Amino acid sequence: MKIRFHGAAGEVTGSCHEVEAAGRRLLLDCGLIQGSREDERRNRDPFDFDPAKIDGVVMSHAHLDHCGRLPLLVQQGFDGPIWAQRATADLLRVMLEDAARIAEGDAERARRRRAEGRSFDADELEPLYTQADVQEVLRLVRGIEYEEPLELFPGLVLTLRDAGHILGSASVELVDASGPEPRTLIYSGDLGPKGTPILRDAVVPPKADLVLLESTYGDRAHRERAATIEELGRIFHTAWAQGGNVLIPAFAVGRSQELLYWFARHYEDWGLGRWRIFLDSPMATRVIEVYDRHTRLFDEDARRVWAGRPHPFRMKNLHLTVDPAQSMAINQIRGGAIIIAGSGMCTGGRIRHHLRHHLPFENNHLLFVGYQAQGTLGRRLVDGAAWVRVLGHEVQVRAQRHTVGGLSAHADQPALIEWQAGIGGRPRVVLVHGEDRPRQILAEQLQQRGVLTSLARPGEAMLV
């Protein structure tokens, strides 16, 4: 087996790894590059390989940094199967259709600005891909179950295992038995921390020769979840006392649903009955429907919460806003509103409109509950920027900012080390999906434990 790294090798977006095995060529993920405008322009660059010569794609999960370039892959000649856990297969439709809608909308606005003689970004005159491109992707998707080995091609067997990151997330096992000695590659995908609400804990594969391990938080340990829950309660009580709103940028898949779970669990403790709670994301609303179809993937605690009251997705004061006019009306509310809106890194979506209206007021609270990549608006806000540019406007930031790391959907350094240590066969480890500092620190920790560890670099190839 041979593997070559095309993305998420020194960064946390654009996940894409090419595997040659049993005479075939596969991709592990095909993700969108997210971050600054310059970073996102790279999505329009040709792939570093011929998509028409790829025999299949194996998906780890449905976040855009892992699936968002699939329509471009098909545009450029790929026509093979795309294997994904069944819940991931359902979420791919939601994620990619929404991404195409946003791209088409951005292109329409850019063409309108050009026609009106205003400044425009030439790269946005045509959408990155369209709804028609997404439909071509969806016809190739093959849903499969966890823990059911599938022979993709003669001598090449795939097994997906629960990664505990989002609904349907998987670590990938590929066994190449076509040669004289079988070789096993494990790709972690994105691993969730133990005890993540709703989801079951990540499953440790039995053995491997090589492990591709994510390293998003390879340099730190997360805060204890109990302390995080206590902090959230304080933020909501303080914001209520100050008469402000709470604004939460959140990923439509995973984080939004987890927040609603915690809201239901602590509805009385946090005094949430007095708030108006808005899930202002058409995509997150569609994702809720997918969660309802796949409750068998939930852990036991989540099943109990779903059976009790208030139901996380049906709290009496929860408003699911789909229509743009409903979204705009939220910004007329001067206090007593909790607004969960996408995107999680503030790079697009409805969150930008809410930021523009809420950042100038010091009684409002901005709550970050997920990773903020370099170059994103979210990262600038987390880093303390006094002014930011939002939707073409310079906005002063007076709102109070909070970063709550204990709700991360990514495993921290101790959890990554524990997961890797459970894999038999003393495999080599290659660190992917992490910026260089966290990767280097995690590599040092693994090497101290006798694990042969290296950092993936773009374009690099190695044998399994």
C-alpha positions as CSV (number, residue, x, y, z in Angstrom):
1,M,0.0,0.0,0.0
2,K,1.1,3.5,-0.7
3,I,-0.4,6.8,0.7
4,R,0.1,10.3,-0.6
5,F,-1.1,13.5,1.2
6,H,-3.0,16.1,-0.7
7,G,-4.7,18.1,2.1
8,A,-4.9,18.6,5.9
9,A,-1.2,18.1,6.1
10,G,-0.1,21.1,8.2
11,E,-3.6,22.6,8.5
12,V,-7.0,21.6,9.7
13,T,-9.0,21.9,6.5
14,G,-9.0,20.3,3.0
15,S,-8.7,16.7,4.2
16,C,-7.7,14.5,1.3
17,H,-5.4,11.5,1.3
18,E,-4.8,9.2,-1.7
19,V,-4.2,5.4,-1.2
20,E,-2.9,3.0,-3.7
21,A,-3.8,-0.6,-2.8
22,A,-4.7,-3.9,-4.5
23,G,-4.1,-2.2,-7.9
24,R,-6.6,0.5,-7.1
25,R,-6.5,4.2,-6.2
26,L,-8.8,5.5,-3.5
27,L,-9.3,8.9,-1.7
28,L,-9.8,9.1,2.0
29,D,-12.0,12.3,2.2
30,C,-12.1,15.1,-0.3
31,G,-12.6,18.2,1.8
32,L,-13.0,21.9,1.3
33,I,-10.2,24.3,2.1
34,Q,-11.5,26.9,4.6
35,G,-10.0,30.0,6.2
36,S,-8.9,33.3,4.6
37,R,-10.0,34.4,1.2
38,E,-6.6,33.4,-0.2
39,D,-6.9,30.0,1.4
40,E,-10.4,29.5,-0.1
41,R,-9.2,30.4,-3.6
42,R,-7.2,27.2,-3.5
43,N,-10.4,25.3,-3.9
44,R,-10.5,26.4,-7.5
45,D,-7.0,25.0,-8.2
46,P,-6.8,21.6,-10.1
47,F,-6.4,18.5,-8.0
48,D,-2.8,17.2,-7.7
49,F,-4.0,14.0,-9.3
50,D,-6.3,13.0,-12.2
51,P,-9.8,12.6,-10.7
52,A,-10.8,10.3,-13.6
53,K,-8.2,7.8,-12.4
54,I,-9.5,7.5,-8.9
55,D,-11.5,4.3,-8.4
56,G,-13.4,5.3,-5.2
57,V,-13.7,7.6,-2.2
58,V,-14.1,6.6,1.4
59,M,-15.7,9.3,3.6
60,S,-14.9,9.7,7.3
61,H,-17.8,12.2,8.0
62,A,-19.9,15.0,6.6
63,H,-18.2,18.2,7.7
64,L,-17.3,20.3,4.7
65,D,-13.5,20.2,5.4
66,H,-13.8,16.5,4.7
67,C,-16.5,16.3,2.0
68,G,-16.8,19.8,0.5
69,R,-14.8,19.2,-2.7
70,L,-16.6,16.1,-3.8
71,P,-18.6,18.1,-6.4
72,L,-15.4,19.4,-7.9
73,L,-14.0,15.9,-8.0
74,V,-17.0,14.8,-10.0
75,Q,-16.8,17.9,-12.2
76,Q,-13.3,16.9,-13.2
77,G,-14.0,13.3,-14.2
78,F,-14.5,11.1,-11.1
79,D,-17.3,8.6,-11.5
80,G,-16.7,5.9,-8.9
81,P,-18.4,4.9,-5.7
82,I,-18.4,7.1,-2.6
83,W,-18.6,4.9,0.5
84,A,-19.9,6.5,3.8
85,Q,-21.7,5.4,7.0
86,R,-25.4,5.6,6.4
87,A,-25.9,8.7,8.6
88,T,-23.0,10.4,6.9
89,A,-24.6,9.6,3.5
90,D,-27.8,11.4,4.7
91,L,-25.8,14.3,6.0
92,L,-23.8,14.7,2.7
93,R,-27.0,15.7,0.9
94,V,-27.7,18.4,3.5
95,M,-24.1,19.7,3.6
96,L,-23.4,19.8,-0.1
97,E,-26.8,21.2,-1.2
98,D,-26.3,24.0,1.3
99,A,-22.7,24.7,0.2
100,A,-23.9,24.9,-3.4
101,R,-26.8,27.2,-2.5
102,I,-24.3,29.6,-0.8
103,A,-21.9,29.4,-3.7
104,E,-24.7,30.2,-6.2
105,G,-25.9,33.0,-4.0
106,D,-22.4,34.5,-3.7
107,A,-22.0,34.3,-7.5
108,E,-25.4,36.1,-8.1
109,R,-24.4,38.9,-5.7
110,A,-21.0,39.3,-7.4
111,R,-22.6,39.6,-10.8
112,R,-25.1,42.1,-9.5
113,R,-22.3,44.2,-8.1
114,R,-20.4,44.1,-11.4
115,A,-23.6,45.2,-13.3
116,E,-24.0,48.1,-10.9
117,G,-20.4,49.2,-11.3
118,R,-19.5,48.3,-7.7
119,S,-16.4,46.4,-6.6
120,F,-16.6,42.6,-6.9
121,D,-14.5,39.5,-6.5
122,A,-13.8,38.1,-10.0
123,D,-13.4,34.6,-8.5
124,E,-17.0,34.7,-7.3
125,L,-18.6,35.5,-10.6
126,E,-19.2,31.7,-11.1
127,P,-20.1,29.4,-8.2
128,L,-17.5,26.9,-7.1
129,Y,-20.2,24.3,-7.9
130,T,-23.9,24.1,-8.4
131,Q,-26.9,22.1,-7.2
132,A,-26.6,20.0,-10.4
133,D,-23.0,19.1,-9.5
134,V,-24.2,18.0,-6.0
135,Q,-26.8,15.7,-7.5
136,E,-24.1,14.0,-9.6
137,V,-22.2,13.4,-6.3
138,L,-25.2,12.0,-4.5
139,R,-25.9,9.4,-7.1
140,L,-22.5,7.9,-6.4
141,V,-22.9,7.6,-2.6
142,R,-23.2,4.1,-1.1
143,G,-24.3,3.9,2.5
144,I,-22.8,1.2,4.7
145,E,-22.9,0.3,8.4
146,Y,-20.3,0.4,11.2
147,E,-18.4,-2.8,11.9
148,E,-19.5,-4.6,8.7
149,P,-16.4,-5.4,6.6
150,L,-16.9,-4.7,2.9
151,E,-14.7,-5.9,0.0
152,L,-14.4,-2.8,-2.1
153,F,-12.3,-4.5,-4.8
154,P,-10.7,-8.0,-4.9
155,G,-8.2,-8.1,-1.9
156,L,-9.2,-4.7,-0.5
157,V,-11.5,-4.7,2.5
158,L,-13.0,-1.6,4.2
159,T,-14.4,-1.5,7.8
160,L,-15.8,1.7,9.4
161,R,-15.8,2.2,13.1
162,D,-17.6,4.9,15.2
163,A,-15.3,7.9,15.7
164,G,-17.6,9.7,18.2
165,H,-17.1,13.1,16.5
166,I,-20.5,13.8,14.8
167,L,-23.4,11.6,13.8
168,G,-22.1,9.0,11.4
169,S,-18.4,9.9,11.8
170,A,-16.0,7.0,11.3
171,S,-12.5,5.9,11.5
172,V,-11.5,3.9,8.4
173,E,-9.7,0.6,8.3
174,L,-8.4,-0.6,4.9
175,V,-6.8,-4.1,4.7
176,D,-4.9,-4.9,1.5
177,A,-4.7,-8.7,1.3
178,S,-3.7,-8.8,-2.3
179,G,0.0,-9.3,-1.6
180,P,2.0,-11.9,0.2
181,E,1.4,-10.3,3.5
182,P,-1.7,-8.3,4.4
183,R,-1.2,-4.6,5.3
184,T,-3.6,-2.6,7.4
185,L,-4.0,1.2,7.2
186,I,-6.1,3.1,9.9
187,Y,-7.3,6.6,9.2
188,S,-8.8,8.1,12.4
189,G,-10.9,10.7,10.7
190,D,-11.8,13.2,13.3
191,L,-12.1,11.7,16.8
192,G,-14.5,12.9,19.4
193,P,-13.8,13.1,23.1
194,K,-15.2,10.5,25.5
195,G,-18.6,11.3,26.9
196,T,-19.6,13.6,24.0
197,P,-23.4,14.1,24.3
198,I,-25.7,12.1,22.1
199,L,-22.8,10.1,20.5
200,R,-21.1,6.9,21.5
201,D,-17.4,7.0,22.3
202,A,-14.9,6.4,19.6
203,V,-14.0,2.7,18.9
204,V,-10.4,1.7,19.0
205,P,-9.4,-0.5,16.0
206,P,-7.8,-3.9,16.8
207,K,-4.5,-3.5,14.9
208,A,-2.7,-1.6,12.2
209,D,0.6,-1.2,10.3
210,L,0.2,2.6,9.9
211,V,-2.2,5.0,11.5
212,L,-3.1,8.4,10.1
213,L,-4.0,10.3,13.3
214,E,-5.8,13.7,13.5
215,S,-4.0,16.2,15.7
216,T,-6.3,19.3,15.9
217,Y,-5.8,19.6,19.7
218,G,-2.5,17.7,19.9
219,D,-1.0,20.4,22.1
220,R,-3.6,20.6,24.9
221,A,-6.0,19.0,27.3
222,H,-9.6,20.1,27.3
223,R,-11.2,21.6,30.3
224,E,-13.3,19.2,32.3
225,R,-16.9,19.1,31.0
226,A,-18.4,19.8,34.4
227,A,-16.5,23.0,34.6
228,T,-17.6,23.9,31.1
229,I,-21.3,23.3,32.0
230,E,-20.9,25.5,35.0
231,E,-19.3,28.3,32.9
232,L,-22.1,28.2,30.4
233,G,-24.7,28.6,33.1
234,R,-22.8,31.7,34.5
235,I,-22.7,33.2,31.0
236,F,-26.4,32.8,30.5
237,H,-27.2,34.2,33.9
238,T,-24.9,37.2,33.4
239,A,-26.2,38.0,30.0
240,W,-29.8,37.9,31.3
241,A,-28.9,40.3,34.1
242,Q,-27.2,42.7,31.7
243,G,-30.2,42.6,29.3
244,G,-28.2,41.4,26.3
245,N,-28.4,38.7,23.7
246,V,-26.1,35.6,23.5
247,L,-24.7,34.9,20.0
248,I,-23.3,31.4,19.3
249,P,-21.6,30.6,16.0
250,A,-22.0,26.9,15.6
251,F,-21.4,24.2,13.0
252,A,-24.8,23.0,11.6
253,V,-23.8,19.4,12.0
254,G,-22.8,18.3,15.5
255,R,-22.3,21.4,17.6
256,S,-25.8,22.9,17.1
257,Q,-27.4,19.6,18.1
258,E,-25.1,19.2,21.1
259,L,-25.9,22.7,22.4
260,L,-29.6,21.9,22.2
261,Y,-28.9,18.7,24.1
262,W,-27.2,20.6,26.9
263,F,-30.0,23.2,26.9
264,A,-32.5,20.5,27.5
265,R,-30.4,18.9,30.2
266,H,-29.9,22.2,32.1
267,Y,-33.1,24.0,31.1
268,E,-34.1,24.8,34.7
269,D,-30.5,25.2,36.1
270,W,-29.6,27.9,33.5
271,G,-33.0,29.6,33.6
272,L,-33.5,29.0,29.9
273,G,-37.3,29.1,30.1
274,R,-37.2,32.9,30.2
275,W,-35.1,33.2,27.0
276,R,-36.1,33.0,23.4
277,I,-33.9,30.5,21.7
278,F,-33.3,30.6,18.0
279,L,-31.6,28.0,15.8
280,D,-31.1,30.3,12.9
281,S,-29.8,27.8,10.3
282,P,-31.9,26.1,7.6
283,M,-29.2,23.5,7.3
284,A,-29.1,22.7,11.1
285,T,-32.9,22.3,10.9
286,R,-32.5,19.7,8.2
287,V,-29.8,18.0,10.2
288,I,-32.2,17.6,13.1
289,E,-34.4,15.5,10.8
290,V,-31.3,13.2,10.1
291,Y,-30.7,12.9,13.8
292,D,-34.3,11.8,14.3
293,R,-33.8,9.1,11.7
294,H,-30.7,7.7,13.3
295,T,-31.4,7.6,17.0
296,R,-30.0,4.0,17.1
297,L,-26.6,5.6,16.9
298,F,-27.1,7.5,20.1
299,D,-25.6,6.6,23.5
300,E,-27.9,5.5,26.3
301,D,-28.0,8.9,28.1
302,A,-29.2,10.6,24.9
303,R,-31.9,8.0,24.4
304,R,-33.2,8.8,27.9
305,V,-33.1,12.5,27.2
306,W,-35.0,12.0,23.9
307,A,-37.6,10.1,25.8
308,G,-38.0,12.8,28.5
309,R,-39.0,16.4,28.5
310,P,-38.0,18.9,27.3
311,H,-37.0,17.2,24.1
312,P,-33.8,18.9,22.9
313,F,-35.2,19.7,19.4
314,R,-38.7,20.6,20.7
315,M,-38.3,22.9,23.6
316,K,-41.3,25.2,23.9
317,N,-39.2,28.4,23.4
318,L,-37.0,27.0,20.6
319,H,-37.6,28.7,17.2
320,L,-36.3,27.1,14.1
321,T,-35.9,29.9,11.6
322,V,-35.8,28.9,8.0
323,D,-37.1,32.0,6.2
324,P,-34.6,34.9,5.6
325,A,-37.3,37.4,6.9
326,Q,-37.5,35.5,10.2
327,S,-33.7,35.6,10.5
328,M,-33.6,39.4,9.9
329,A,-36.3,39.9,12.4
330,I,-34.1,38.4,15.2
331,N,-31.8,41.4,14.9
332,Q,-34.6,43.7,16.1
333,I,-34.5,41.9,19.5
334,R,-32.4,43.9,22.0
335,G,-32.3,41.4,24.8
336,G,-33.3,38.0,26.0
337,A,-32.4,36.0,22.9
338,I,-30.0,33.1,22.5
339,I,-29.1,32.9,18.8
340,I,-27.3,29.8,17.4
341,A,-26.3,30.4,13.8
342,G,-23.9,29.0,11.2
343,S,-21.2,29.0,10.3
344,G,-19.0,27.8,13.2
345,M,-15.9,29.8,12.1
346,C,-18.0,32.9,11.0
347,T,-16.8,32.4,7.4
348,G,-20.3,32.5,5.9
349,G,-24.0,32.0,6.7
350,R,-26.4,33.9,8.8
351,I,-24.0,34.4,11.7
352,R,-22.3,37.3,9.8
353,H,-25.5,39.3,9.8
354,H,-26.0,38.8,13.5
355,L,-22.3,39.7,14.2
356,R,-22.8,43.0,12.4
357,H,-25.8,43.9,14.5
358,H,-24.6,42.6,17.9
359,L,-20.8,43.2,18.1
360,P,-21.0,46.9,18.8
361,F,-23.0,46.5,22.1
362,E,-21.2,45.6,25.3
363,N,-24.2,44.0,27.0
364,N,-24.2,41.3,24.3
365,H,-22.2,38.1,24.6
366,L,-20.4,36.2,21.9
367,L,-19.8,32.6,22.7
368,F,-17.3,30.4,20.8
369,V,-17.8,26.6,21.3
370,G,-15.6,25.2,18.5
371,Y,-12.2,25.4,16.8
372,Q,-11.4,28.6,14.9
373,A,-8.9,28.1,12.1
374,Q,-6.2,30.5,11.2
375,G,-7.4,33.3,8.8
376,T,-11.1,33.0,9.7
377,L,-13.2,35.8,11.1
378,G,-13.9,33.6,14.2
379,R,-10.2,33.3,14.8
380,R,-9.7,37.1,14.6
381,L,-12.5,37.6,17.1
382,V,-11.1,34.9,19.5
383,D,-7.7,36.6,19.3
384,G,-9.2,39.9,20.5
385,A,-9.6,42.1,17.4
386,A,-11.0,45.5,18.3
387,W,-12.5,46.0,14.8
388,V,-13.5,43.4,12.2
389,R,-14.9,43.7,8.7
390,V,-18.3,42.0,8.4
391,L,-20.3,42.0,5.1
392,G,-18.3,45.0,3.8
393,H,-18.7,47.0,7.0
394,E,-16.0,47.9,9.6
395,V,-17.6,46.9,13.0
396,Q,-16.2,47.8,16.4
397,V,-16.2,44.8,18.8
398,R,-17.7,45.8,22.2
399,A,-19.5,42.6,22.9
400,Q,-18.1,40.3,25.6
401,R,-16.3,37.3,24.2
402,H,-16.1,33.8,25.6
403,T,-14.2,30.7,24.4
404,V,-15.6,27.5,25.9
405,G,-13.1,24.8,24.9
406,G,-14.7,22.0,26.9
407,L,-17.4,21.5,24.2
408,S,-15.0,20.6,21.5
409,A,-16.0,17.8,19.2
410,H,-12.3,16.9,18.8
411,A,-10.4,14.6,21.2
412,D,-7.6,16.4,23.1
413,Q,-4.0,15.3,23.5
414,P,-4.6,12.7,26.3
415,A,-7.5,11.2,24.4
416,L,-5.6,11.0,21.1
417,I,-2.7,9.3,22.9
418,E,-5.0,6.8,24.6
419,W,-6.9,6.0,21.4
420,Q,-3.6,5.3,19.6
421,A,-2.2,3.3,22.4
422,G,-5.1,0.9,22.2
423,I,-4.3,-0.2,18.6
424,G,-2.3,-3.4,18.4
425,G,0.6,-4.2,16.2
426,R,2.9,-1.2,17.3
427,P,1.9,0.8,14.2
428,R,3.8,3.8,12.9
429,V,1.8,7.1,13.2
430,V,1.6,9.9,10.8
431,L,-0.1,13.1,12.1
432,V,-2.6,14.8,9.8
433,H,-5.4,17.4,10.3
434,G,-3.5,19.8,12.6
435,E,-1.5,22.9,12.5
436,D,2.3,22.4,12.9
437,R,2.6,23.4,16.5
438,P,0.0,21.0,17.9
439,R,1.3,18.3,15.6
440,Q,4.9,18.7,16.7
441,I,3.9,18.7,20.4
442,L,1.8,15.5,20.0
443,A,4.6,13.9,18.0
444,E,7.0,14.5,20.8
445,Q,4.6,13.0,23.3
446,L,4.1,9.9,21.2
447,Q,7.8,9.5,20.5
448,Q,8.5,9.6,24.3
449,R,6.2,6.6,24.5
450,G,8.2,4.7,21.9
451,V,5.8,5.4,18.9
452,L,7.5,6.0,15.6
453,T,5.8,9.3,14.6
454,S,6.1,11.7,11.6
455,L,4.2,14.7,10.3
456,A,2.5,14.5,6.9
457,R,3.5,17.1,4.4
458,P,1.6,18.1,1.2
459,G,2.6,15.9,-1.8
460,E,4.6,13.5,0.4
461,A,4.2,9.8,-0.3
462,M,5.0,6.8,1.9
463,L,4.5,3.0,2.0
464,V,2.3,1.4,4.6
